[in-house]
Amino acid sequence: MAFAVCAFAFFATLHASGQALPPSASAVAPAQSEAEITKLLTTGQWYFQGQNWSNLRIFKADGTFITLNRNNGENGAWKVADGAILLIYASSQDKIMLPLRPEGCRGQDRKGHPIVVMQRDGDATIPAPPEAIKPEVIEAGKASKQTEAEVKALLTDGRWFCQGQSWSNTRVFTAGGTYKGGGDGLWKMDAANGMVDLGDDKLILPVDPKGTIGIDAHGLPFVAVHQPLPNPAPPEKMADRNIVNTSAQTDAAIKELLVKGQWRFQGESWENVRVFKPDGTFYTQRRAGEGGTWKIISGMVVLSFKSTENTILLPVDPEGTVGKDSELRPMIVFQEPLDPTAPVPNDTPIAAN
């Protein structure tokens, strides 16, 4: 599923597969053929997260790629070489280490810093928004014969991925005139001006599932593309998923790692620091009420809060481990030295049984 990408500071890499990244920057021999890599890489969209940046990219079979939430300077070519996928820009390059795994793999940015790369649901054929909206497009909208009933039927069927000049998000519309995603809001038909009014943004009629031109809050064009809702819907909890633990880490080794230092959790638009205790509890530094219990089950470390949970996939790697937040979105977890000056919340939970 496409999403609004938020950049934030972090220093972590992914270790989700049980196979360690080489100790140096040298590449390893690929376990996949180039045909297999191409087929996987050109399916859906790929989320990149670096030290202080993140973005979403689409790879094409012709050896090029585009960056959805950046300008044209972030587009380029890709190739498989020396056990890695090289992303080549005008004056630099990024690298994805092989084997390529949808659930997450490591890489390096142009400065040699670690990055995490994971596959996202999405249509690799999403058109780029036009550089400008031509007057004839506006006139065609005003002349459109599309009815409000037809617009409602289209908008409320599935979800709509919106790609702007420097942003992207996914919106779900209801028949009651509301939508979620991109800040949430209200929508209504504006037939006189040939548009669908989304508040700050506008869609120009006619609404086309393959690509509808819109105008964002800054007067810049964007494109909205219909996508079906996930089927089946994702489980409410990661624990509902049948995850096979391929890690050789023992429970004792995991516990020994977790109770050392502190662990920084970083999601798509949030971050915090948690401390694990040997009694099976944890607390969140400087955030009262965000403590809970932790346990190791089914290839995961499950953090249980009052009404939700986070999960860390095994093996636990102090340099960076992938996980899922309460909404099943990816997060990165990595170890830091314990900050002795950080206060301990007075609501530390009762030890787990």
FENHUWO-V489563 format. One line per field, one symbol per residue. ss: DSSP state (H for helix, E for strand, C for the rest). phi: phi as a letter, one per 30 degrees, with the letter a starting at -180 (. if undefined). A space follows every 10 residues. Layout:
BEGIN
ss->???
phi->???
END
This chain:
BEGIN
ss->CCCCCCCCCC CCCCCCCCCC CCCCCCCCCC CCCHHHHHHH HCCCEEEEEC CCCEEEEEEC CCCEEEECCC CHHHCEEEEE ECCEEEEECC CCEEEEECCC CCCCEEEECC CCCEEEEEEE CCCCCCCCCC CCCCHHHHHH HHHCCCCHHH HHHHHCCCEE EEECCCCEEE EEECCCCEEE CCCCEECEEE HHHCEEECCC CEEECCCCCC CEEEECCCCC EEEEEEECCC CCCCCCCHHH CCCCCCCCCC HHHHHHHHCC CEEEEECCCC EEEEEECCCC EEEECCCCCC CEEEEEECCE EEEECCCCEE EEECCCCCCC EEEECCCCCE EEEEEECCCC CCCCCCCCCC CCC
phi->.dadccdada babcbccicd dedcdddcdd cbdddddddd dccibbccbc dbaaabbccc ddicbbcdcb dddccacbac ahiacccccd baacbcdddd bedkbcabdd ciddbcbbdb dlcdcddddd dacdeddddd ddddcddddd ddddddcibb dcccdbaaab bcccddicbc jijilcbadb ddcibcdcjd cbccdddbed lcdbbddcic dbbcbdbdde bdddddbddd ddcddcdcdd eddddddddc ibbccbcdba aabbbccddi cbbcdibdic clcbacbhib cccccdbaac bcddddbedl bdabddcicd bcbbdbdddd dddcedcedd edd
END
